[in-house]
Amino acid sequence: MSILMLGWELPPNICGGMGVACYQLCKALAKNDVDIEFILPFQPTKPYGFMRVNGLKVKEGTFVPAFGVYDSRHYSTLSPSMQGSLNSYEETVIKTILNKKFDVIHAHDWLTCRAAVAAKKISNLPLIVHVHSVESDRSGGNRGNEMVREIEALGLMMADHIIAVSERTKQSIARDYAIPLDKITVVHNSVDLDDLEPVDDDNAYRYLTAMHSRGYKTVTYVGRLTIQKGLTNLLHVAKEVVNRLPKTIFLLVGDGDQRNELIGMAADLGIARNVIFTGFQRGKTWRDAFAAGDLFVMPSVSEPFGLTPLEAINYGTPSLITRQSGVSEVFKNCLKVDFWDNIEMANQIVSALKSNSILNELRNNATQELAHLSWDKAAEKTIGLYRQQLTGAAA
């Protein structure tokens, strides 16, 4: 089975969790003799032994999705550079589909939808659109960019079938775009423990290590600093937690459009000395951020899935997540709260930080749960959808 896979990021060039999910799913598919050609909107910087990865060269200064987080709040239209990159990507995909034979087109999220629809029109192949988030997610529950919604709607309507990363996302697709529920299948993301590098004894956050020896606790967040992630709520929660447990430090790892706003907000709330902003991290400093925490938090307003709580427990840190996340559908051994309930979130954080027995129980149970998760189930379900579409096309 030969698949033309369309995506806009892969490790190590990532700005979010979608690239990791694409990588892991493709790796699991390849173990089942699925031949994959993956098209990126930029030149890949490393070889991938289990699939062919090709990309296009873009002119300096043009929009490259993998290196800049698209923020729906600040764009009422698509910039010329972004339009140019989408056009170039579409041209590359069309050239590929004209010169090679495939069985199915599998496209990830809105940035690939125009190219995917063009490829389907030329080849008449089945098209599966894999939705990692919808525009209302990315804009924090608002409508977002109308042009993006139009592209997203086109891809979803033209798709022969849709994969959603969670039941939450499935319902959002049906609600926002009037797509029948029987056209959407949920394939949950997972985690591959073999691809998560271990931490060493020399944690990069030596200040936190020193403060921990003085009785301080650390609450860690890793992700983009944007409206979708609920970080303004988290800072209000942090103020309440620090009022009750002054020896608490909040480590915020990542970057995004809200960075300066959040730094100013921490100062206005009088908790600047208890909040550390690290900027975007990868490699050892990314891994060590998880390990440095006593508790990991994912306070998202709307999270289609959310891999970071699974990554956190791999590094020994239990999690508190919002019920407004896809991962809450499959991850049981963690604390859960509604994103808007600041008081309950603060109560749960304080209770956990004051009780090593709670943290240890969450850690031990979640570690056992993590051992049973695998991308193999996601790959098996996806291959079933490929076969279903090919059978339907043959009929």
Backbone hydrogen bonds, N-H to C=O, Kabsch-Sander energy under -0.5 kcal/mol:
donor,donor_aa,acceptor,acceptor_aa,energy
3,I,35,D,-3.4
4,L,104,V,-2.6
5,M,3,I,-0.8
5,M,37,E,-2.8
6,L,106,H,-2.7
7,G,5,M,-0.5
7,G,39,I,-1.8
10,L,13,N,-0.8
13,N,10,L,-1.4
14,I,12,P,-1.4
21,A,17,G,-2.3
22,C,18,M,-2.7
23,Y,19,G,-2.2
24,Q,20,V,-2.6
25,L,21,A,-2.6
26,C,22,C,-2.5
27,K,23,Y,-2.1
28,A,24,Q,-2.1
29,L,25,L,-2.6
30,A,26,C,-2.5
31,K,27,K,-1.1
32,N,29,L,-1.7
33,D,30,A,-1.5
34,V,29,L,-1.3
35,D,1,M,-2.9
35,D,33,D,-0.6
36,I,34,V,-0.5
37,E,3,I,-2.4
38,F,36,I,-0.5
38,F,52,R,-3.3
39,I,5,M,-2.6
40,L,38,F,-0.5
40,L,54,N,-2.9
49,G,47,P,-0.5
51,M,48,Y,-1.2
52,R,36,I,-2.2
54,N,38,F,-2.8
56,L,40,L,-0.6
62,T,59,K,-2.1
67,F,64,V,-2.1
68,G,65,P,-1.2
72,S,70,Y,-0.6
74,H,71,D,-1.1
75,Y,72,S,-1.1
83,Q,79,S,-2.8
84,G,80,P,-2.6
85,S,81,S,-2.0
86,L,82,M,-2.4
87,N,83,Q,-2.5
88,S,84,G,-2.5
89,Y,85,S,-2.5
90,E,86,L,-2.2
91,E,87,N,-2.2
92,T,88,S,-2.1
93,V,89,Y,-2.3
94,I,90,E,-2.5
95,K,91,E,-2.2
96,T,92,T,-2.0
97,I,93,V,-2.6
98,L,94,I,-1.8
99,N,95,K,-1.2
100,K,96,T,-1.4
103,D,2,S,-3.2
104,V,2,S,-1.4
105,I,126,P,-2.7
106,H,4,L,-2.9
106,H,104,V,-0.5
107,A,105,I,-0.5
107,A,128,I,-2.7
108,H,6,L,-2.4
109,D,107,A,-0.6
109,D,130,H,-2.2
112,T,109,D,-1.6
113,C,110,W,-1.4
114,R,110,W,-0.6
116,A,112,T,-2.5
117,V,113,C,-2.6
118,A,114,R,-2.1
119,A,115,A,-2.3
120,K,116,A,-2.3
121,K,117,V,-2.3
122,I,118,A,-1.8
123,S,119,A,-2.5
124,N,120,K,-3.1
128,I,105,I,-3.0
129,V,127,L,-0.5
129,V,161,H,-1.9
130,H,107,A,-3.9
130,H,128,I,-0.6
131,V,129,V,-0.6
131,V,163,I,-3.5
132,H,130,H,-0.7
137,D,134,V,-1.1
138,R,134,V,-2.0
139,S,135,E,-1.6
140,G,137,D,-1.8
141,G,136,S,-3.4
142,N,139,S,-0.7
149,R,145,N,-2.3
150,E,146,E,-1.9
151,I,147,M,-2.1
152,E,148,V,-3.0
153,A,149,R,-2.8
154,L,150,E,-2.1
155,G,151,I,-2.3
156,L,152,E,-2.3
157,M,153,A,-2.5
158,M,154,L,-2.2
159,A,155,G,-1.2
160,D,127,L,-2.4
161,H,127,L,-1.5
162,I,183,K,-2.3
163,I,129,V,-2.4
164,A,185,T,-2.4
165,V,131,V,-1.4
170,K,166,S,-2.2
171,Q,167,E,-2.4
172,S,168,R,-1.7
173,I,169,T,-2.5
174,A,170,K,-2.1
175,R,171,Q,-2.4
176,D,172,S,-3.0
177,Y,173,I,-2.1
178,A,174,A,-1.1
179,I,173,I,-0.6
183,K,180,P,-1.8
184,I,181,L,-1.6
185,T,162,I,-2.7
187,V,164,A,-2.7
187,V,185,T,-0.5
189,N,165,V,-0.7
193,L,191,V,-0.7
195,D,192,D,-1.4
196,L,193,L,-1.1
197,E,195,D,-0.8
203,N,201,D,-1.2
206,R,204,A,-1.5
209,T,205,Y,-1.8
210,A,206,R,-2.5
211,M,207,Y,-2.5
212,H,208,L,-2.4
213,S,209,T,-1.5
214,R,211,M,-0.9
215,G,212,H,-1.7
216,Y,211,M,-2.2
217,K,247,K,-2.2
219,V,249,I,-2.9
220,T,218,T,-0.5
220,T,295,L,-2.6
221,Y,251,L,-2.9
223,G,253,V,-2.7
225,L,255,D,-1.6
226,T,224,R,-1.2
229,K,226,T,-2.0
230,G,227,I,-1.4
234,L,230,G,-1.6
235,L,231,L,-2.0
236,H,232,T,-1.5
237,V,233,N,-2.3
238,A,234,L,-3.0
239,K,235,L,-2.0
240,E,236,H,-1.6
241,V,237,V,-2.7
242,V,238,A,-3.0
243,N,239,K,-2.0
244,R,240,E,-1.4
245,L,241,V,-3.5
248,T,246,P,-1.3
249,I,217,K,-2.9
250,F,274,N,-3.4
251,L,219,V,-2.9
251,L,249,I,-0.6
252,L,250,F,-0.7
252,L,276,I,-3.2
253,V,221,Y,-3.1
253,V,251,L,-0.7
254,G,252,L,-0.6
254,G,279,G,-1.1
258,Q,225,L,-2.7
259,R,256,G,-1.7
262,L,258,Q,-2.9
263,I,259,R,-2.2
264,G,260,N,-2.4
265,M,261,E,-2.2
266,A,262,L,-2.5
267,A,263,I,-1.6
268,D,264,G,-2.5
269,L,265,M,-2.3
270,G,267,A,-1.3
271,I,266,A,-2.4
272,A,266,A,-0.6
274,N,271,I,-1.8
275,V,272,A,-1.1
276,I,250,F,-3.0
278,T,252,L,-2.1
278,T,276,I,-0.6
279,G,252,L,-0.5
279,G,254,G,-0.6
285,T,282,R,-0.8
287,R,283,G,-2.4
288,D,284,K,-3.1
289,A,285,T,-1.0
290,F,286,W,-1.0
290,F,287,R,-0.5
291,A,287,R,-1.7
292,A,288,D,-2.0
293,G,289,A,-0.6
293,G,290,F,-1.3
294,D,218,T,-3.0
295,L,218,T,-1.5
296,F,318,P,-3.0
297,V,220,T,-2.7
298,M,320,L,-2.4
301,V,228,Q,-2.0
302,S,228,Q,-1.4
303,E,324,Q,-2.6
310,L,307,L,-1.1
311,E,307,L,-1.8
312,A,308,T,-2.8
313,I,309,P,-1.7
314,N,310,L,-1.2
315,Y,311,E,-0.9
315,Y,312,A,-0.9
316,G,313,I,-1.7
317,T,312,A,-2.2
320,L,296,F,-2.5
321,I,335,L,-2.8
322,T,298,M,-1.3
323,R,337,V,-1.8
325,S,323,R,-0.6
326,G,303,E,-2.0
327,V,305,F,-2.1
328,S,325,S,-0.6
329,E,326,G,-2.0
330,V,327,V,-1.4
331,F,327,V,-2.5
332,K,330,V,-0.7
334,C,332,K,-1.9
335,L,319,S,-2.6
337,V,321,I,-1.7
341,D,338,D,-1.5
342,N,340,W,-1.6
345,M,341,D,-2.4
346,A,342,N,-2.5
347,N,343,I,-2.6
348,Q,344,E,-2.5
349,I,345,M,-2.3
350,V,346,A,-2.7
351,S,347,N,-2.5
352,A,348,Q,-2.2
353,L,349,I,-2.7
354,K,350,V,-1.9
355,S,351,S,-0.5
355,S,352,A,-1.0
356,N,354,K,-0.5
359,L,355,S,-1.9
360,N,356,N,-2.7
361,E,357,S,-2.3
362,L,358,I,-2.5
363,R,359,L,-2.5
364,N,360,N,-2.9
365,N,361,E,-2.5
366,A,362,L,-2.5
367,T,363,R,-2.2
368,Q,364,N,-1.7
369,E,365,N,-2.1
370,L,366,A,-2.7
371,A,367,T,-1.3
372,H,369,E,-1.5
373,L,370,L,-1.6
377,K,374,S,-0.5
379,A,375,W,-2.4
380,E,376,D,-2.5
381,K,377,K,-2.1
382,T,378,A,-2.2
383,I,379,A,-2.7
384,G,380,E,-1.7
385,L,381,K,-1.5
386,Y,382,T,-2.2
387,R,383,I,-2.6
388,Q,384,G,-2.1
389,Q,385,L,-2.3
390,L,386,Y,-2.5
391,T,387,R,-2.6
392,G,388,Q,-2.1
393,A,389,Q,-2.4
394,A,390,L,-2.3
395,A,391,T,-2.0
